[in-house]
Structures are given as structure tokens and as C-alpha cells.
């Protein structure tokens, strides 16, 4: 579904990504891990066209998207839950969800408000509250719900549970498991290694703008030095 080949991305003259290779197949949950500042968010920005790659290829659903503007890439079926959530603070929960709702792929069972409220009951309870009045965890739920209302083929979560209380983190992981069980393709960035190993099909680890390790959870468990060397755990 998503393939990055030899992606090189710069901020001005400063190169951040040095030939990144990464792939997400349909129905997979794939992680992108690494310490802070190693290029994970820049990889997401390269996928979405927010910081277009200078060299390399980004294909989504069989189409080259490197060089397309972000809104066109998003309309092809990528839903982003950005780092920092970035919900609309002066809109209500309901308004945040319907503001971006779309079913461009013509799904026979598109996401609805009721489906989002079933996924996150707290959002249903707070449907008329402004986004700025929600807790950080509730805002993250809203950001995920807003992305799902676009009926994405691929959901991208940048720092899925960063800064959230343990109970909220576990609720987010449970929701990701539900989405996976329903066949949703997901690329997730996070630092919660135990949860990621439990949920994800495959993992990519970055170091200084390069993917230095790739494999499944069994391979990651079999080589604990990988986590120690590249993730600091």
C-alpha cells in the first residue's frame, strides 16, 4: 500500500533523511521507531508532502505521490494523526469530526459519528464541548476519530500516546487493536515498545535519518541488543 524507496529529505541545505526504505502492506500495522531527532516525523512529512523529498520515491496504493501537494496526497486515502494532535480548539467535538468527514473511496460502511462514539465513548459524552476544553487524552481520541472520519486507506499516527496517562495509553492501544482487527492499515510512531511489539506486524527502526533495522516482533525479541542500541531501553 505504501512504499518509500531511497527517500532523501532536506530542510534547506540540511539533509535529514538519507535513503529511507519503508513499506506498509494492506491490513498491516507497521511501526517506525527510534530516539528523538532521528527522522521519524520527517519521514511522515515526506509521505504527506509537507516536506517533499528531494530524491527517492513514495508510492501509495500504486501511485507515485512524491511531489504532489499535501491535500492531494491526503485525498488519496491517508489519514494523519499529527504529533501534538492539532485539533480545532474552537470547534466542538462533533464539529471537529464532521469538518473533515469524507468517503472518497466509496466505502460501503463509512465511518459515522455513532461509530466514532462507539470507538471512543468519552467523545460521545463530550460531543458538544469545545476541543480546547478536552484533556490531552481526549484530544488524542478526537484526533484519531477525526482522521477515521476521512475513511482512510492508511492511518498514520505520529507519537500515538506521547504524554498520556497510562490508562488513556492503554485505551488508545486497545482502539488500534480494534482497527487492526477490522483490516485498517496503520503506520504508528511511538516509544511504547511493549505495546508496539504486541500489536504490530513489522517494525522499522531509524538512526540518524536511516532505517537501520527492520523485522517482526519475534525477531526484535530475539535480539534485545537492537532495542538497547537504537531505542535506549
Secondary structure as GFF3:
##gff-version 3
##sequence-region A 1 233
A	DSSP	beta_strand	2	11	.	.	.	ID=ss1
A	DSSP	beta_strand	14	24	.	.	.	ID=ss2
A	DSSP	beta_strand	29	33	.	.	.	ID=ss3
A	DSSP	alpha_helix	40	48	.	.	.	ID=ss4
A	DSSP	beta_strand	55	60	.	.	.	ID=ss5
A	DSSP	beta_strand	63	64	.	.	.	ID=ss6
A	DSSP	alpha_helix	70	75	.	.	.	ID=ss7
A	DSSP	beta_strand	78	81	.	.	.	ID=ss8
A	DSSP	alpha_helix	93	99	.	.	.	ID=ss9
A	DSSP	alpha_helix	113	119	.	.	.	ID=ss10
A	DSSP	alpha_helix	121	125	.	.	.	ID=ss11
A	DSSP	three_ten_helix	131	133	.	.	.	ID=ss12
A	DSSP	alpha_helix	136	148	.	.	.	ID=ss13
A	DSSP	beta_strand	154	158	.	.	.	ID=ss14
A	DSSP	alpha_helix	166	181	.	.	.	ID=ss15
A	DSSP	beta_strand	185	189	.	.	.	ID=ss16
A	DSSP	alpha_helix	193	199	.	.	.	ID=ss17
A	DSSP	beta_strand	202	207	.	.	.	ID=ss18
A	DSSP	beta_strand	210	215	.	.	.	ID=ss19
A	DSSP	alpha_helix	217	222	.	.	.	ID=ss20
A	DSSP	alpha_helix	224	231	.	.	.	ID=ss21
###
